[in-house]
Amino acid sequence: MRADLTVLAACAITDRSLGKLAFEPQIQRDVVVRRRDGLYSYQLACVIDDADQGITDVVRGADLLPSTRWQLALQQALELERPSYLHLPLVVEADGRKLAKSRHAAAIEPQFAVQQLRQALGWLKQEPPPAECNSTAAILDWALSRWDPARFAGVETVS
């Protein structure tokens, strides 16, 4: 069975870091909602799961922008409430590929967690925590109260 998404109107959202994002169902490739093996797709599962749980805010990496566009179309087709979106910049290695466990990126060692958390906040252009914040819990508590997505607005990757 094939659903016709071409009857959908163009839709747009304002991402809290990347600004206005548009989706043109007539131009994009088809989205799979049910695979040949009978399983439902990730895109449909996310949309239904978010709606069922009453999710109001979705925060994820900028590498998932293509998924967001299809999820917007599915939300529109199913007449579901649309959550607010915030796409975080993606940390990339020197070769431009994302820093990921699947690429055997080095794990965070507990003895370096404080330094690496400070580095991550720097990549996200957040205000650096003071020196007296010397544990991961203290840094996270401090950073949470000062979190400002506008500081990395429009940035899709950092290295």
N, C-alpha and C positions, 0 to 999 in steps of 0.2 A: 504494500500500500504506500502511496506517495502523497504527502500533503503538499498543497500548492501555496508556498509562502509569497508568491509574486503578487497576490491580491493585497498584501500588507502595504500600508503606506510607509514612507521613510520615517524613521524615528531618530531622535537624538537625546542624549543626556548630557549633563554637565558633570564631568568627573571632578572630584574635589582636588585633584592635582594636575590633571592633563587638560582641563577645560572642556570645551564642547566636543563631543564625539558623535558622529552621525553614522547611521546604518541604512543602506539602500538594499532592501531585499531583492530587488529586481537585478542588481548588478552582482551581488555576491554569489558564490557557488552554493549548491544545495547543502542543507544541513541534514545530517542523518539523525533520525529520532529513534529508529529501531534498526539494529544491526541485522545482518543476514543470519546470524546464529540465534536470533530471537530476543537478544538482550536489548534493553533500552539504552540509549546513548548517555554519555556523561552530561551533555548539554541539557537534555530533557530532565535527567535525574536532578541536576543542580537546581533548575528552575522550579520543579515540583517540590523538592526538599526545602528550598528557601521559602517558598510560599507557605508550605505546611507548617514550618517552624516560625513563621511571622518575622523572618529576617528583614531588618530595616536598613542595614549597612553592610556592604561587602567590601572587604579590604584584601587586596591580593597584588601580586606582581604584575608589572606592565607587560610581561610576556603573555599574559592571558587576555589581552585586549581582543584578539579574534574570537575567543569564547564569549566574551562579554557581548559582542555584537550579535551573535546568534542567540544568546540568552535573552537579549532585548526583544528580538523578533518572536521568540517563543512566548515570552511574557505577554507580548501584544496579541499574538494569535489566541492565547488561552485566557485573555482578559484578566491577567493577574496584576497585583500591585507591583510596582517597580521599586526595588530598593535603591538607596543611594550608593554610589561607587567611589572608591578611592584606590587608584592603582599606584603602588609604590615603585620607585625606580628599581631596576634590576641590576644587581651587582654582576659585572662581567670581568672576565680575565683579560689578559693582554691580547689574546687572539680574538676578542669580541664575543666569545661564547659565554653563556651564563655560568656563574659559579654554582655548582650543584653537586650533590652527593653522587648522582648518576655518572658524573665525570670524575669521580674519585677526588673531589676537593677535600682538603684537610679538615678534619673535625675540629671543633673548638675544644681545646684542652682546658680543664677546669682552672688551672693555674694562670691561664691567659684570658679568661672570660671577661674580666673587668676591662682590660686593654682593648679587647676585640669589640666589646659593647660600646666603648667610647668611640672606636673607629667607625662602627656602623652608624652611630648617631651623627658623626662627622659627614659620612657619605650622604646621609639624609638631610644635611645642612641644618641640623638642629643645634640649639644652643648647647655648648659643652658643659657638662656638669662640673661643679667645683671639686677641688682636690679632696675635700673631706668626704665626698661620696666615694668610698673605697671598697664597696661590695656591689655585686650585681643587683641585689635587692634595693640598695640605696640609690644606685644610678637609675634603675627602672622607676622607682617611686618619684625621684626628682624629675626625670624626663617626662613621665606621664602627665604631670601637672603643667608642663610647658610645651607639649607636643603641638607642632604647627605645620600641617601639610603645605601651607602656602610657601614655606621655605624651599621646597623642592618642586614647586609648580612647574609643569611642562617638561620635567626631566624624566626620560624613560630609562636611561642606563647610567651607571656610575662605575668607575674602575679604580 
